[in-house]
Amino acid sequence: MRRRLPALHRAAAAGLTGLLLAAAPCLPVHATELAPCWLQGVAHPALCGAVSRALDPAQPQGTHFDLHFAVLPALARHKKPDPVFFIAGGPGQSAVALAGPISGMLARFGNRRDIVLVDQRGTGRSAPLRCADDAAELPLADSVDPVRQAQRARACLARLQALPYGDLRHFTTTLAAQDLDAVREALAAPRVNLVGASYGTRVALEYLRRFPTHVRRVVLDGVVPPDMALPWASAADAQATFDALLQACAGEAACRARYPRLPETWATLLASLPRDVTVPNPATGRDETLRLTRDMLLGLVRAALYAPTTASALPAALDAAAQGRFTPLLGLASALALPRGDAALAQGMHFSVVCSEDMPVAADRPAPAPDFGASLAALYVQVCETWPRGRVDESFRRVPPAPVPTLLLSGGIDPATPPRHGARVAQALGPQARHVVVPNAGHGLMALPCVRDLVFRFVDAPDDAVALQLDTSCARDIPRPAAFVPPGAAP
């Protein structure tokens, strides 16, 4: 996304761009294909480019699309030869659209290393698989009801298949890894450092498996194994995080005094559903009435569990909901809602990946969780009945020993990618892997200053032994936020 600037600022930016281009070694994508560009939230000009890719590698003369990427050039004149490739999550997020927060999060790398953001096929401007309502302000019933979500996805399928690149079988993680290597080759980088977030960790693992000699270091933030059955695993993982929340409240004097019977309150709330509720739509502020079901409530709670700060207010929100006031719970869930606009999740790409890779997996399907059951799975079962599935080799699901240092990061109270997934992958990766668990962190650890510092020092370490022996003790000292108790509340 380009940012318009006043004329004076544009002139200054053009001058800075010239300096950056002069300072950088010949950037290969054949410099004529790279153009200065402004990305939302990024202070310095970037370089944007694209490489042409076959939709189906088995048909090189068939349909092609442009795979778009952006380079945030290193500021130093003599930069390191191995850039940092950031791989976005979702699946369905555009890495380029996240340039603002990513440039801040990886700012220390920007001194000596280029940061490369690739819009994975199906996202951003790379053959996007967006549904009409991806960035729309939907009525609450449409945005939180799994049944309506499935109906909209099925309606979207026909529109996507009518696109020139609408063969949805060709949007798998394996093809995304091959696309990444095409960008690396275009940039003439002998090796790269991979930083994957959430689903991006699965892409990083596949890239490492297929192109081990092209990788220098790997960072996996919130590990999504290639054999993970996402829709089923999510219920068990959310249940464990929610149970930990109830235990944390019982262990805090203020929370225990204010909500002494929180488990019973929760059980009563679940038993009261379905019911009609009237709440303001967080996107519009207008009151709407909807039929709130158990699955819809569980979805709201699961969303609030992603970050310890929002989870800390769940006891108060659940207590209010049990009294018929659902606005606090809806507000917590919407606080972590996916962005809109260019950064919105491309649902078509999301379902193409999950239906192809997660739905066929049986090994990681735990028994239904006591409260959360298999609530998220119902949506995917409905959608994937008709969604085209790409070819996934059996070797894709295996994680071979890592040939280079790999840092795995897990949040102890993450409802989506908790430590059990990271531990299993670390064991498969072997002695070159280091698994760091931050006990009181949720989903997405690189937002934490301590962890950002660890990631930088890991990648920047001069040799492999130093990288693997980093002191990670700061991660253990991050506290869990105390439960929110309304000011002046009496026990």
ZANUDO-519724 format. One record per residue (C-alpha): x, y, z; residue number from 0. Coordinates in nm, 2 decimals, always signed. Each point is the difference from the previous one (the first is absolute). Layout:
# ZANUDO-519724
X, Y, Z, NUM
...
END
This chain:
# ZANUDO-519724
+0.00, +0.00, +0.00, 0
+0.15, +0.33, -0.10, 1
-0.02, +0.31, +0.21, 2
-0.05, +0.35, -0.15, 3
+0.22, +0.28, +0.13, 4
+0.00, +0.37, -0.04, 5
+0.22, +0.12, -0.29, 6
+0.28, +0.12, +0.22, 7
+0.01, -0.33, +0.19, 8
-0.02, -0.19, -0.33, 9
+0.31, +0.19, -0.12, 10
+0.19, -0.08, +0.32, 11
-0.11, -0.36, -0.02, 12
+0.13, -0.02, -0.36, 13
+0.34, +0.12, +0.12, 14
+0.01, -0.25, +0.28, 15
-0.10, -0.27, -0.24, 16
+0.29, +0.09, -0.23, 17
+0.24, -0.02, +0.30, 18
-0.14, -0.34, +0.10, 19
+0.03, -0.14, -0.35, 20
+0.35, +0.13, -0.03, 21
+0.10, -0.15, +0.33, 22
-0.15, -0.34, -0.07, 23
+0.20, -0.25, -0.20, 24
-0.16, -0.09, -0.33, 25
-0.33, -0.14, +0.09, 26
-0.05, -0.28, -0.25, 27
-0.36, -0.03, -0.08, 28
+0.16, +0.18, -0.27, 29
-0.02, +0.35, +0.13, 30
-0.24, +0.11, -0.27, 31
-0.27, -0.22, +0.16, 32
+0.04, +0.16, +0.34, 33
-0.16, +0.34, +0.05, 34
+0.01, +0.23, +0.31, 35
-0.33, -0.01, +0.18, 36
-0.15, +0.12, +0.33, 37
-0.17, -0.25, +0.23, 38
-0.25, +0.09, +0.26, 39
+0.17, +0.06, +0.34, 40
+0.35, -0.03, -0.13, 41
+0.22, +0.31, +0.05, 42
+0.24, -0.06, -0.28, 43
-0.06, -0.08, -0.37, 44
-0.01, -0.37, -0.09, 45
+0.07, -0.18, -0.33, 46
-0.29, -0.19, -0.15, 47
+0.02, -0.27, -0.27, 48
-0.16, -0.31, -0.13, 49
+0.10, -0.33, -0.16, 50
-0.22, -0.19, -0.25, 51
-0.10, -0.34, +0.13, 52
-0.19, -0.29, -0.16, 53
-0.33, -0.07, +0.18, 54
+0.07, -0.37, -0.05, 55
+0.37, -0.08, -0.01, 56
-0.08, -0.32, -0.20, 57
-0.14, +0.23, -0.27, 58
+0.28, +0.26, -0.05, 59
-0.17, +0.13, -0.32, 60
-0.33, +0.03, +0.17, 61
-0.15, +0.28, +0.21, 62
+0.25, +0.23, +0.17, 63
-0.04, +0.27, +0.27, 64
+0.22, +0.26, +0.15, 65
+0.14, -0.08, +0.34, 66
+0.04, +0.34, +0.17, 67
+0.26, +0.08, +0.27, 68
+0.15, +0.30, +0.17, 69
+0.36, +0.05, +0.12, 70
+0.07, +0.23, +0.30, 71
+0.36, +0.08, -0.08, 72
+0.26, -0.01, +0.27, 73
+0.12, +0.34, +0.10, 74
+0.37, -0.09, +0.02, 75
+0.22, +0.05, -0.30, 76
+0.17, -0.33, +0.06, 77
-0.29, -0.23, +0.07, 78
-0.01, -0.37, +0.08, 79
-0.06, -0.23, -0.30, 80
-0.28, -0.20, +0.16, 81
-0.33, +0.18, +0.02, 82
-0.28, -0.07, +0.25, 83
-0.31, -0.15, -0.17, 84
-0.31, +0.07, +0.21, 85
-0.28, -0.25, -0.06, 86
-0.35, +0.10, +0.10, 87
-0.26, -0.21, +0.17, 88
-0.37, -0.07, -0.05, 89
+0.01, -0.18, -0.23, 90
-0.11, +0.29, -0.21, 91
+0.19, +0.30, +0.13, 92
+0.19, +0.24, -0.23, 93
+0.36, +0.05, +0.11, 94
+0.03, +0.32, -0.19, 95
-0.32, +0.15, +0.16, 96
+0.16, -0.07, +0.34, 97
+0.32, +0.20, -0.09, 98
-0.07, +0.27, +0.26, 99
-0.01, -0.22, +0.31, 100
+0.26, -0.24, -0.14, 101
+0.25, +0.27, -0.07, 102
-0.03, +0.12, +0.36, 103
+0.02, -0.35, +0.14, 104
+0.31, -0.09, -0.21, 105
+0.15, +0.35, +0.01, 106
+0.34, -0.12, +0.13, 107
+0.04, -0.22, -0.30, 108
-0.05, +0.29, -0.23, 109
+0.34, +0.15, +0.09, 110
+0.20, -0.28, -0.17, 111
-0.24, -0.23, -0.17, 112
-0.27, +0.05, -0.26, 113
-0.35, -0.11, +0.12, 114
-0.20, -0.17, -0.27, 115
-0.38, -0.02, +0.00, 116
-0.16, -0.24, -0.25, 117
-0.37, -0.01, -0.06, 118
-0.06, -0.37, -0.01, 119
-0.21, -0.12, -0.29, 120
-0.36, +0.07, +0.07, 121
+0.07, +0.30, +0.22, 122
+0.06, +0.37, -0.05, 123
+0.06, +0.07, -0.37, 124
+0.13, -0.35, -0.08, 125
-0.30, -0.17, -0.17, 126
-0.22, +0.10, +0.29, 127
-0.28, -0.23, +0.12, 128
-0.21, +0.25, +0.18, 129
-0.37, -0.04, +0.07, 130
-0.23, +0.29, -0.05, 131
-0.05, +0.05, +0.38, 132
+0.36, -0.04, +0.11, 133
+0.03, +0.36, +0.09, 134
-0.37, +0.08, +0.03, 135
-0.18, +0.13, +0.31, 136
-0.24, -0.30, +0.04, 137
-0.30, -0.02, +0.23, 138
+0.11, -0.18, +0.32, 139
-0.21, -0.31, -0.07, 140
+0.19, -0.04, -0.33, 141
+0.35, +0.06, +0.15, 142
-0.03, -0.23, +0.30, 143
-0.24, -0.28, -0.11, 144
+0.19, -0.30, -0.14, 145
-0.30, -0.11, -0.21, 146
-0.02, +0.33, -0.18, 147
+0.38, +0.01, -0.04, 148
-0.02, -0.34, -0.17, 149
-0.29, +0.13, -0.23, 150
+0.21, +0.30, -0.10, 151
+0.30, -0.21, -0.07, 152
-0.19, -0.23, -0.23, 153
-0.14, +0.30, -0.19, 154
+0.35, +0.14, -0.03, 155
+0.14, -0.32, -0.14, 156
-0.18, +0.04, -0.33, 157
+0.12, +0.36, -0.04, 158
+0.36, -0.10, +0.07, 159
-0.01, -0.29, -0.25, 160
-0.10, +0.24, -0.27, 161
+0.33, +0.20, +0.04, 162
+0.28, -0.06, -0.26, 163
+0.20, -0.17, +0.27, 164
-0.31, -0.17, +0.16, 165
+0.13, -0.35, +0.01, 166
+0.01, -0.01, +0.38, 167
+0.20, -0.32, +0.02, 168
+0.32, +0.20, -0.05, 169
+0.01, +0.20, +0.32, 170
+0.18, -0.24, +0.23, 171
+0.29, +0.06, +0.24, 172
+0.23, -0.20, -0.22, 173
-0.05, +0.23, -0.29, 174
+0.04, +0.30, +0.23, 175
+0.34, -0.13, +0.10, 176
+0.10, -0.03, -0.36, 177
-0.12, +0.35, -0.06, 178
+0.21, +0.13, +0.29, 179
+0.31, -0.16, -0.16, 180
-0.07, +0.17, -0.33, 181
+0.01, +0.33, +0.18, 182
+0.32, -0.10, +0.18, 183
+0.15, -0.09, -0.34, 184
-0.12, +0.33, -0.16, 185
+0.17, +0.19, +0.28, 186
+0.32, -0.20, -0.04, 187
+0.01, -0.08, +0.37, 188
+0.22, -0.31, +0.05, 189
-0.18, -0.07, +0.33, 190
-0.29, +0.15, +0.20, 191
-0.12, +0.02, +0.36, 192
-0.36, -0.11, +0.03, 193
-0.23, +0.16, +0.26, 194
-0.34, -0.16, +0.00, 195
-0.30, +0.09, +0.21, 196
-0.28, -0.24, +0.07, 197
-0.10, -0.17, -0.33, 198
+0.32, +0.16, -0.14, 199
+0.19, -0.25, +0.21, 200
-0.14, -0.28, -0.21, 201
+0.12, +0.18, -0.31, 202
+0.34, +0.04, +0.15, 203
+0.02, -0.37, +0.09, 204
-0.09, -0.10, -0.35, 205
+0.26, +0.24, -0.14, 206
+0.26, -0.14, +0.23, 207
-0.09, -0.35, -0.10, 208
+0.01, +0.07, -0.37, 209
+0.29, +0.25, -0.02, 210
+0.23, -0.07, +0.30, 211
+0.31, +0.14, -0.16, 212
-0.17, +0.34, -0.06, 213
-0.07, +0.06, +0.37, 214
+0.23, +0.15, +0.26, 215
-0.23, +0.03, +0.31, 216
-0.37, -0.07, +0.07, 217
-0.23, +0.16, +0.26, 218
-0.35, -0.16, +0.05, 219
-0.23, +0.22, +0.21, 220
-0.31, -0.21, +0.10, 221
+0.07, -0.33, -0.17, 222
-0.25, -0.15, -0.24, 223
+0.12, -0.35, -0.09, 224
-0.06, -0.14, -0.35, 225
-0.20, -0.29, +0.15, 226
-0.22, +0.22, +0.22, 227
-0.38, -0.03, -0.05, 228
-0.07, +0.36, +0.08, 229
-0.39, -0.01, +0.03, 230
+0.02, -0.29, +0.26, 231
+0.32, +0.11, +0.18, 232
-0.14, +0.34, +0.06, 233
-0.28, -0.12, +0.23, 234
+0.23, -0.20, +0.23, 235
+0.26, +0.29, +0.01, 236
-0.26, +0.26, +0.07, 237
-0.15, -0.22, +0.28, 238
+0.35, -0.03, +0.16, 239
+0.05, +0.37, -0.01, 240
-0.34, +0.07, +0.14, 241
+0.04, -0.25, +0.28, 242
+0.33, +0.18, +0.09, 243
-0.18, +0.33, +0.01, 244
-0.25, -0.14, +0.25, 245
+0.28, -0.13, +0.21, 246
+0.19, +0.33, -0.01, 247
-0.31, +0.18, +0.12, 248
-0.04, -0.24, +0.29, 249
+0.36, +0.06, +0.09, 250
-0.03, +0.38, +0.01, 251
-0.15, +0.15, +0.32, 252
-0.18, +0.29, -0.18, 253
-0.14, -0.22, -0.28, 254
-0.10, -0.28, +0.24, 255
-0.18, +0.25, +0.23, 256
-0.19, +0.17, -0.29, 257
-0.08, -0.32, -0.19, 258
+0.00, -0.28, +0.26, 259
-0.22, -0.24, -0.21, 260
+0.14, +0.08, -0.35, 261
-0.01, -0.37, -0.13, 262
-0.37, -0.02, +0.11, 263
-0.07, +0.34, -0.16, 264
+0.15, -0.13, -0.32, 265
-0.20, -0.32, +0.01, 266
-0.32, +0.19, +0.06, 267
+0.08, +0.24, -0.29, 268
+0.05, -0.30, -0.24, 269
-0.32, -0.16, +0.11, 270
-0.20, +0.32, -0.07, 271
+0.07, -0.01, -0.37, 272
-0.13, +0.04, -0.26, 273
-0.16, +0.33, +0.08, 274
-0.08, +0.33, -0.16, 275
+0.24, +0.29, +0.09, 276
+0.02, +0.36, -0.09, 277
+0.35, +0.15, -0.02, 278
+0.17, +0.28, -0.19, 279
+0.20, -0.10, -0.31, 280
+0.36, +0.10, +0.08, 281
+0.05, +0.11, -0.36, 282
-0.30, +0.23, -0.03, 283
-0.11, +0.07, +0.36, 284
-0.36, -0.09, -0.10, 285
-0.20, -0.24, +0.22, 286
-0.08, -0.33, -0.16, 287
-0.20, -0.30, +0.12, 288
+0.12, -0.35, -0.07, 289
-0.06, -0.36, +0.11, 290
+0.31, -0.08, +0.20, 291
+0.09, -0.37, -0.02, 292
+0.25, -0.20, +0.20, 293
+0.24, -0.02, -0.29, 294
-0.02, +0.38, -0.05, 295
+0.08, +0.06, +0.37, 296
+0.29, -0.24, -0.01, 297
+0.14, +0.18, -0.31, 298
-0.01, +0.33, +0.19, 299
+0.17, -0.14, +0.31, 300
+0.27, -0.17, -0.22, 301
+0.08, +0.33, -0.17, 302
+0.04, +0.18, +0.33, 303
+0.25, -0.27, +0.12, 304
+0.25, +0.08, -0.27, 305
+0.16, +0.28, +0.20, 306
+0.06, -0.01, +0.38, 307
-0.11, +0.37, +0.03, 308
-0.35, -0.08, -0.15, 309
-0.02, -0.33, +0.18, 310
+0.05, +0.17, +0.33, 311
-0.33, +0.17, -0.04, 312
-0.19, -0.32, -0.09, 313
-0.11, -0.07, +0.36, 314
-0.17, +0.34, +0.02, 315
-0.15, -0.05, -0.35, 316
-0.13, -0.34, +0.07, 317
-0.16, +0.11, +0.33, 318
-0.17, +0.29, -0.19, 319
-0.12, -0.24, -0.27, 320
-0.15, -0.23, +0.26, 321
-0.20, +0.30, +0.12, 322
-0.12, +0.06, -0.36, 323
+0.26, +0.27, -0.10, 324
+0.20, -0.13, -0.29, 325
+0.15, +0.32, -0.12, 326
+0.33, -0.04, +0.20, 327
+0.06, -0.35, -0.15, 328
-0.07, +0.12, -0.35, 329
+0.24, +0.29, +0.06, 330
+0.28, -0.22, +0.11, 331
-0.04, -0.23, -0.30, 332
-0.01, +0.28, -0.25, 333
+0.31, +0.16, +0.16, 334
+0.21, -0.27, -0.17, 335
-0.21, -0.02, -0.32, 336
+0.19, -0.04, -0.33, 337
+0.07, +0.33, -0.18, 338
-0.20, +0.12, -0.29, 339
+0.10, +0.15, -0.33, 340
+0.31, -0.13, -0.17, 341
+0.11, -0.18, +0.32, 342
-0.33, -0.20, +0.03, 343
+0.03, -0.38, -0.01, 344
-0.05, -0.15, -0.35, 345
-0.26, -0.26, +0.09, 346
+0.03, -0.18, -0.33, 347
+0.37, -0.06, +0.05, 348
-0.07, -0.09, +0.37, 349
-0.25, -0.28, -0.10, 350
+0.22, -0.12, -0.29, 351
+0.28, -0.07, +0.25, 352
-0.20, -0.14, +0.29, 353
-0.23, -0.22, -0.22, 354
+0.31, -0.15, -0.18, 355
+0.24, -0.04, +0.29, 356
-0.19, -0.01, +0.33, 357
-0.33, -0.17, -0.07, 358
+0.15, -0.33, -0.12, 359
+0.21, -0.04, +0.31, 360
-0.12, -0.24, +0.27, 361
+0.30, -0.04, +0.23, 362
-0.04, +0.33, +0.18, 363
-0.37, -0.02, +0.06, 364
-0.04, +0.00, +0.38, 365
-0.32, -0.10, +0.17, 366
-0.27, +0.27, +0.01, 367
+0.08, +0.26, +0.28, 368
-0.25, +0.01, +0.29, 369
-0.12, +0.35, -0.07, 370
+0.14, +0.09, -0.34, 371
-0.09, -0.34, -0.16, 372
+0.10, +0.02, -0.37, 373
-0.17, +0.34, -0.05, 374
+0.24, +0.13, -0.26, 375
+0.01, -0.32, -0.20, 376
-0.36, +0.03, -0.09, 377
+0.06, +0.30, -0.22, 378
+0.29, -0.17, -0.19, 379
-0.19, -0.32, -0.04, 380
-0.28, +0.18, -0.18, 381
+0.23, +0.22, -0.22, 382
+0.25, -0.27, -0.09, 383
-0.27, -0.24, -0.12, 384
+0.00, +0.19, -0.33, 385
+0.33, +0.20, +0.01, 386
+0.26, -0.13, -0.25, 387
+0.30, -0.17, +0.16, 388
+0.36, +0.03, -0.11, 389
+0.24, -0.29, -0.02, 390
+0.20, -0.05, +0.32, 391
+0.29, -0.25, +0.00, 392
+0.03, -0.22, +0.30, 393
+0.35, +0.12, +0.05, 394
-0.14, +0.35, +0.06, 395
-0.12, -0.11, +0.34, 396
+0.34, -0.12, +0.12, 397
+0.25, +0.23, +0.17, 398
+0.36, -0.10, -0.07, 399
+0.29, +0.09, +0.22, 400
+0.09, +0.37, -0.03, 401
+0.33, +0.07, -0.18, 402
+0.02, +0.35, +0.14, 403
-0.08, +0.16, +0.34, 404
-0.37, +0.03, +0.05, 405
-0.17, +0.20, +0.28, 406
-0.35, -0.10, +0.10, 407
-0.22, +0.23, +0.21, 408
-0.31, -0.11, +0.18, 409
-0.23, +0.19, +0.23, 410
-0.11, -0.20, +0.31, 411
-0.35, +0.14, -0.01, 412
-0.04, +0.01, -0.38, 413
-0.34, -0.14, -0.11, 414
+0.11, -0.07, -0.36, 415
+0.36, -0.11, +0.00, 416
+0.09, -0.11, +0.36, 417
+0.33, -0.16, +0.10, 418
-0.12, -0.36, -0.08, 419
+0.04, +0.07, -0.37, 420
+0.33, +0.18, +0.03, 421
+0.14, -0.28, +0.22, 422
-0.09, -0.27, -0.25, 423
+0.16, +0.19, -0.29, 424
+0.31, +0.08, +0.20, 425
+0.05, -0.37, +0.07, 426
-0.03, -0.08, -0.37, 427
+0.24, +0.28, -0.09, 428
+0.26, -0.14, +0.24, 429
+0.31, +0.16, +0.15, 430
+0.00, +0.31, -0.22, 431
-0.33, +0.10, +0.15, 432
-0.06, +0.22, +0.31, 433
-0.35, +0.01, +0.14, 434
-0.08, +0.30, +0.22, 435
-0.32, +0.01, +0.19, 436
-0.12, +0.33, +0.15, 437
-0.24, -0.13, +0.27, 438
-0.22, +0.31, +0.03, 439
-0.02, +0.09, -0.37, 440
-0.27, -0.05, -0.25, 441
+0.00, -0.01, -0.38, 442
+0.28, +0.19, -0.18, 443
+0.30, +0.04, +0.22, 444
+0.21, +0.24, -0.21, 445
-0.22, +0.28, +0.12, 446
+0.18, -0.04, +0.34, 447
+0.32, +0.21, +0.03, 448
+0.19, -0.28, +0.17, 449
-0.08, -0.24, -0.28, 450
+0.07, +0.25, -0.27, 451
+0.35, +0.04, +0.15, 452
+0.05, -0.38, +0.01, 453
-0.11, -0.04, -0.36, 454
+0.25, +0.27, -0.11, 455
+0.29, -0.15, +0.19, 456
-0.08, -0.35, -0.12, 457
+0.00, +0.11, -0.37, 458
+0.29, +0.24, +0.04, 459
+0.23, -0.24, +0.19, 460
+0.33, -0.05, -0.18, 461
-0.01, -0.38, +0.01, 462
-0.25, -0.28, +0.06, 463
+0.13, -0.10, +0.35, 464
-0.04, +0.36, +0.13, 465
-0.35, +0.02, -0.15, 466
-0.11, -0.32, +0.18, 467
+0.14, +0.09, +0.34, 468
-0.19, +0.33, +0.04, 469
-0.11, +0.09, +0.35, 470
-0.38, +0.00, -0.02, 471
-0.07, +0.05, +0.37, 472
-0.17, +0.33, -0.06, 473
-0.29, -0.19, -0.16, 474
-0.07, -0.19, +0.33, 475
-0.04, +0.33, +0.19, 476
-0.29, +0.15, -0.20, 477
-0.30, +0.01, +0.24, 478
-0.35, -0.09, -0.08, 479
-0.23, +0.31, +0.02, 480
-0.21, +0.00, +0.31, 481
-0.37, -0.06, -0.06, 482
-0.20, +0.32, -0.06, 483
-0.23, +0.09, +0.28, 484
-0.22, +0.30, -0.06, 485
+0.10, +0.30, +0.21, 486
-0.19, +0.03, +0.32, 487
-0.15, -0.35, -0.04, 488
-0.09, -0.17, +0.32, 489
+0.05, -0.37, +0.05, 490
END
